[in-house]
């Protein structure tokens, strides 16, 4: 327990500095200008502080800001995908921070439900909070103490005034320390701060003191003027009255969030309300005293950093009243009391806000919302169109695993997408483990993505599944069949705008995890395994009862099932064939060695052996590889170890064609087989990429797929099945139950046509 307390002490100690004088703060600002940054500049710095990483989305390679991966919270509220939209948001921030053209802009995030908009809000709050705890991200405000001024009534937040020196009152709206300076002095100070900064990196501080701080300042100034003090500003800002402190940015302090359920008049929601019982007590010469104001409105809380209006369609009446905030950066507490603001406005909404904004379109030039629409900079979130991102999101929804996958290696991503998931659920017998089998999450992710793609925006020879693979990896196919994303002219306007939301898929998977499947096995709990077929069947079956889909959408989504089913079955087949033939085939190094020897044989050259010596190509080794590994020839095709005519043609026409092409393209380099993309040689691609059922027939002549569900003891089928199940469990992350079900599914497809 002591260790946890000590760690908590260190955490708080690291987040805060000792209060400083105004002069010390100015020195700090010259050393670290971000200490005096305006809101949009500070937000931009927070986003940029985490750097970027490379991602592939919609087939395009992009640089993504790590800030949106929620790194300080282990990705708990990461915004998955939508990188192009987030980058456009950062571009807007950069223009606003620099005062270039977008200063009056309200940033607007729109899109369907369950596309990550709420996660963006949480990510912004988390990121700003953690950034403000760092030495380079410190955010500063002022606090006041007037208790030792003559006849001082003290300051108050709506309580009885206090007159003890040790009682300090922090600005309730995070007043920027530079706002204490008179406007003309502040202008000179900023000019000096910006002297060596680029135009796009300049600081701004054009907000005057907010009302609460102005009340303290004016009172102190009046007292010291009556006393005849010559250096009034120095007296008012003496460390006994004013000090600068850093604060941790969070909701209510630097971040204001207006939720859909928040109620009240427009003024109450925007800036706060008067505390009626205190107006009389704090009357200041017949006017309202700002100390009697609550400052609990969204703009007051977000002053200094960020203001978010969530579910903005519920607060459409406020949007027009927000127009003067980016324009004039000022609001009113009352008719005679105004408050300057420094905040970055962000509104978040579903698509229904757009309908409200466009309801007067028929009036053309007389549209009362025209000014508002002109100021809104729209950034639209869409459903994920990347299978690997959708798989991450589903895992997050089902297991709480918040890890963000940062690799761009398509093979590594494919492995992660296919991985099984084990979830503990509670039934009448207590906690029970349920397994989403390998490829089950992949099936759900692929089907969800395929429903979101524009079927018209693709060439005729590209299926929707292949389009999904292009979007996910940046290419489709392998070897000579590989096609890069830049070969396709996708416009992307409708991709991700419609389709199955993740919430629907998540609920289907959750229901499957809580129900036993209608199947059994004498030894294995196959009823507790959710297979890819279970997932796809239930996703389609549930469409009929889901009110979020129209009849046309249901019909369209059902038609897209077949291609996804075939793709997932192909993926399972690769696993099972690999398991059946795990003791056969060749490694890539063995294939490279064979190609080296064939090249030396064809060019009358030598090869280097393990001792580094040059020797003749090994005729026996080539023969063994061709007869046993490739299975293309037998002893009758050779004269001893020398190749017959058929073997010669194979080596020269099939193998050497690709090798020669590579050697010609790289003719200034020394040739070696490992420089060749062996997957471009069709016969070698088959060896490297996997096997087929012809290889099973050749290697296991007595294998009978019809016997697979319950093979007789002592048969070759029984032996093959035992080895297959063992391999799938040990090497491919299956459980015995899911391996049994997957192998049954795959083998059953070939049983009918087996000779």
Long-range contacts (C-beta under 8 A, 24 or more apart in sequence): 14-133, 15-132, 15-133, 15-248, 16-245, 16-246, 16-248, 17-138, 17-245, 17-246, 19-143, 19-243, 19-244, 19-245, 20-243, 20-244, 20-245, 21-237, 21-239, 21-242, 21-243, 21-244, 22-142, 22-177, 22-180, 22-237, 22-242, 22-243, 22-244, 24-244, 25-140, 25-177, 25-244, 26-189, 29-178, 29-193, 30-192, 30-193, 32-136, 32-138, 33-193, 33-197, 33-203, 34-136, 34-137, 35-138, 35-140, 36-140, 36-176, 36-177, 36-178, 36-193, 36-203, 36-205, 37-203, 38-97, 38-176, 38-203, 38-204, 38-205, 38-342, 39-304, 39-305, 39-306, 39-342, 39-343, 39-344, 40-93, 40-96, 40-97, 40-344, 41-97, 41-201, 41-203, 41-204, 42-139, 42-305, 43-93, 43-97, 43-124, 43-128, 43-305, 43-306, 43-344, 44-90, 44-93, 44-94, 44-97, 45-131, 45-137, 46-127, 46-128, 46-131, 46-137, 47-90, 47-93, 47-127, 48-90, 49-131, 49-134, 49-136, 49-137, 50-127, 53-406, 54-408, 55-83, 55-408, 56-386, 56-408, 56-472, 56-473, 56-474, 57-81, 57-83, 57-84, 57-385, 57-386, 57-389, 57-471, 58-84, 58-385, 58-386, 58-471, 58-490, 58-492, 58-495, 59-470, 59-471, 59-473, 59-474, 59-475, 59-485, 59-486, 59-488, 59-490, 60-84, 60-474, 60-485, 61-474, 62-87, 63-87, 65-90, 67-123, 67-127, 68-120, 68-123, 69-404, 69-406, 70-122, 70-123, 70-126, 70-127, 70-402, 70-404, 72-126, 72-127, 72-129, 72-130, 73-126, 73-130, 73-402, 74-402, 74-403, 75-402, 75-403, 75-404, 76-126, 76-402, 77-119, 77-122, 77-123, 77-126, 78-119, 78-123, 78-402, 78-404, 79-116, 79-119, 79-120, 79-123, 80-116, 80-119, 80-384, 80-389, 80-392, 80-393, 80-404, 81-116, 81-384, 81-385, 81-386, 81-389, 82-115, 82-116, 82-381, 82-382, 82-384, 85-109, 85-379, 85-380, 85-381, 85-382, 86-120, 86-379, 88-379, 89-379, 92-377, 92-379, 93-344, 94-200, 96-344, 97-200, 98-199, 98-200, 98-201, 98-202, 99-202, 99-204, 100-200, 102-377, 103-326, 104-326, 104-327, 104-375, 105-326, 105-375, 105-376, 105-377, 106-319, 106-322, 106-325, 106-326, 106-345, 106-346, 106-347, 106-375, 106-376, 106-377, 107-344, 107-345, 107-346, 107-347, 107-377, 107-379, 108-312, 108-346, 108-347, 108-348, 108-349, 108-376, 108-377, 108-378, 108-379, 109-346, 109-347, 109-348, 109-349, 109-379, 109-380, 109-381, 110-348, 110-349, 110-350, 110-351, 110-353, 110-354, 110-378, 110-379, 110-380, 110-381, 111-350, 111-351, 111-380, 111-381, 111-382, 112-350, 112-351, 112-381, 112-382, 112-383, 112-497, 112-498, 112-501, 113-350, 113-501, 113-503, 114-383, 114-501, 114-502, 114-503, 115-381, 115-382, 115-383, 115-384, 115-501, 116-381, 117-348, 117-381, 118-310, 118-348, 120-348, 120-381, 121-257, 121-308, 121-310, 121-348, 124-255, 124-306, 124-308, 124-346, 125-250, 125-251, 125-255, 125-257, 125-306, 128-249, 128-254, 128-255, 128-305, 128-306, 129-248, 129-249, 129-250, 129-255, 131-249, 132-246, 132-247, 132-248, 132-249, 132-254, 133-248, 138-246, 139-174, 139-246, 139-247, 139-248, 139-249, 139-254, 139-304, 139-305, 140-176, 140-177, 140-244, 140-245, 140-246, 140-247, 141-170, 141-171, 141-174, 141-175, 141-176, 141-177, 141-244, 141-245, 141-246, 141-247, 141-304, 142-170, 142-171, 142-175, 142-177, 142-180, 142-213, 142-242, 142-243, 142-244, 142-245, 143-168, 143-169, 143-170, 143-171, 143-242, 143-243, 143-245, 144-168, 144-169, 144-171, 144-213, 144-216, 144-217, 144-241, 144-242, 145-169, 145-240, 145-241, 145-242, 146-216, 146-219, 146-220, 146-241, 148-240, 149-219, 149-220, 149-223, 149-224, 149-241, 150-223, 150-227, 151-223, 152-219, 152-223, 155-215, 155-216, 155-291, 156-278, 156-282, 156-291, 157-291, 158-275, 158-278, 158-291, 158-292, 158-294, 165-240, 168-243, 169-212, 169-216, 170-245, 170-247, 171-210, 171-212, 171-213, 172-212, 172-295, 172-300, 173-210, 173-212, 173-295, 173-300, 173-301, 173-303, 173-304, 173-339, 174-247, 174-253, 174-254, 174-303, 174-304, 174-305, 175-209, 175-210, 175-212, 175-213, 175-304, 176-205, 176-207, 176-304, 176-342, 177-244, 178-205, 179-205, 179-207, 179-208, 179-209, 179-210, 179-213, 179-340, 180-209, 180-213, 180-217, 180-237, 180-242, 182-233, 183-208, 205-342, 206-329, 206-340, 207-329, 207-340, 207-341, 207-342, 208-340, 210-303, 210-339, 210-340, 211-290, 211-293, 211-333, 211-337, 211-338, 211-339, 212-290, 212-291, 212-293, 212-295, 214-290, 215-284, 215-289, 215-290, 215-291, 216-241, 249-304, 249-305, 251-301, 252-301, 253-301, 254-301, 254-302, 254-303, 254-304, 254-305, 254-306, 255-301, 255-302, 255-305, 255-306, 255-307, 255-308, 256-297, 256-298, 256-299, 256-300, 256-301, 256-302, 256-303, 256-306, 256-307, 256-308, 256-343, 257-298, 257-301, 257-302, 257-308, 257-310, 258-298, 258-307, 258-308, 258-309, 258-310, 258-315, 258-318, 259-310, 259-311, 260-310, 260-311, 260-314, 260-315, 262-298, 262-315, 266-317, 266-318, 266-321, 267-297, 267-332, 268-297, 269-297, 269-298, 269-315, 269-318, 270-297, 270-298, 270-299, 270-318, 270-321, 270-322, 270-331, 271-295, 271-297, 271-299, 271-300, 271-331, 271-332, 271-333, 271-339, 272-296, 272-297, 272-300, 272-333, 273-297, 274-333, 274-334, 287-336, 288-333, 288-334, 288-336, 288-337, 290-333, 290-337, 293-333, 299-325, 299-331, 299-341, 299-343, 300-339, 302-343, 303-341, 303-342, 303-343, 304-342, 304-343, 305-343, 305-344, 306-343, 306-344, 306-346, 307-343, 307-344, 307-345, 307-346, 308-346, 308-347, 308-348, 309-345, 309-346, 309-347, 309-348, 310-348, 311-348, 311-349, 311-350, 312-347, 312-348, 312-349, 312-353, 313-349, 313-350, 313-352, 313-353, 313-356, 316-353, 316-356, 319-347, 319-372, 320-369, 320-371, 320-372, 323-371, 323-372, 323-375, 326-375, 327-375, 347-376, 382-452, 382-495, 382-496, 382-497, 383-448, 383-452, 383-496, 383-497, 383-498, 383-499, 383-500, 383-501, 383-502, 384-448, 384-449, 384-452, 384-496, 384-502, 385-449, 385-452, 385-453, 385-468, 385-471, 385-495, 385-496, 386-449, 386-471, 386-472, 387-417, 387-442, 387-445, 387-446, 387-449, 387-468, 387-469, 387-471, 387-472, 388-413, 388-414, 388-416, 388-417, 388-445, 388-472, 389-472, 390-444, 390-445, 390-448, 390-449, 390-502, 391-416, 391-417, 391-441, 391-442, 391-444, 391-445, 393-502, 394-441, 394-444, 394-445, 394-502, 394-505, 394-506, 394-509, 395-421, 395-441, 397-502, 397-506, 398-423, 398-436, 398-506, 398-509, 398-510, 398-513, 399-423, 410-472, 410-473, 410-474, 410-475, 413-472, 413-473, 417-441, 417-442, 417-445, 418-442, 418-571, 419-733, 420-733, 420-734, 420-735, 420-738, 423-513, 425-513, 425-514, 427-514, 432-528, 433-528, 434-513, 434-514, 434-528, 434-529, 434-530, 435-528, 435-529, 435-530, 435-735, 435-737, 435-738, 436-509, 436-513, 436-530, 436-535, 437-529, 437-530, 437-531, 437-532, 437-734, 437-735, 437-738, 437-741, 437-742, 438-572, 438-575, 438-732, 438-733, 438-734, 438-738, 438-742, 439-532, 439-568, 439-571, 439-572, 439-742, 440-530, 440-531, 440-532, 440-534, 440-535, 442-532, 442-568, 442-571, 443-532, 443-533, 443-535, 443-536, 443-564, 443-568, 444-505, 444-508, 444-509, 444-535, 444-536, 444-539, 446-564, 446-567, 446-568, 447-500, 447-505, 447-535, 447-536, 447-539, 447-560, 447-561, 447-564, 448-499, 448-500, 448-502, 448-505, 448-539, 449-499, 450-560, 450-563, 450-564, 451-498, 451-499, 451-500, 451-556, 451-557, 451-560, 452-495, 452-496, 452-497, 452-498, 452-499, 452-500, 453-495, 453-499, 454-493, 454-494, 454-495, 457-490, 457-491, 457-492, 457-493, 457-494, 457-495, 458-488, 458-490, 459-488, 462-488, 463-563, 464-560, 464-563, 465-563, 465-564, 465-566, 465-567, 471-495, 478-679, 478-685, 478-689, 479-677, 479-679, 479-680, 479-682, 479-685, 480-680, 480-682, 498-553, 499-557, 500-539, 500-557, 501-548, 504-542, 504-546, 504-548, 505-539, 508-535, 508-538, 508-539, 508-542, 509-535, 511-538, 512-538, 519-741, 521-737, 521-740, 524-736, 524-737, 524-740, 525-737, 526-737, 526-740, 526-741, 528-737, 529-735, 529-737, 529-738, 529-741, 531-738, 531-741, 531-742, 531-745, 532-568, 532-569, 532-572, 533-565, 533-745, 536-561, 536-564, 536-565, 536-568, 569-745, 569-746, 569-749, 572-742, 572-745, 572-746, 573-746, 573-749, 574-690, 575-728, 575-732, 575-734, 575-742, 575-746, 576-724, 576-728, 576-742, 576-743, 576-746, 576-747, 577-690, 577-691, 577-692, 577-693, 577-695, 577-696, 577-746, 578-690, 578-691, 578-727, 578-732, 579-723, 579-724, 579-725, 579-727, 579-728, 579-731, 579-732, 579-743, 580-691, 580-696, 580-700, 580-720, 580-723, 580-724, 581-691, 581-695, 581-696, 581-699, 582-723, 582-724, 582-727, 582-731, 583-723, 584-629, 584-691, 584-695, 584-699, 585-629, 585-687, 585-691, 585-695, 586-625, 586-629, 586-687, 588-678, 588-688, 590-625, 590-629, 591-673, 591-678, 591-684, 591-687, 591-688, 592-673, 592-674, 592-678, 593-621, 593-673, 594-621, 594-622, 594-625, 594-629, 595-655, 595-659, 595-673, 595-676, 595-678, 595-681, 595-684, 596-672, 596-673, 597-621, 597-622, 598-622, 598-651, 598-655, 598-656, 598-659, 599-656, 599-659, 599-663, 599-671, 599-673, 601-651, 602-651, 602-652, 602-656, 619-643, 622-651, 626-650, 629-687, 630-683, 630-687, 631-695, 631-698, 631-699, 632-683, 654-681, 654-682, 654-683, 655-681, 655-683, 655-684, 693-750, 704-754, 705-747, 705-748, 705-750, 705-751, 705-754, 706-751, 706-754, 708-743, 708-744, 708-747, 708-748, 708-751, 709-744
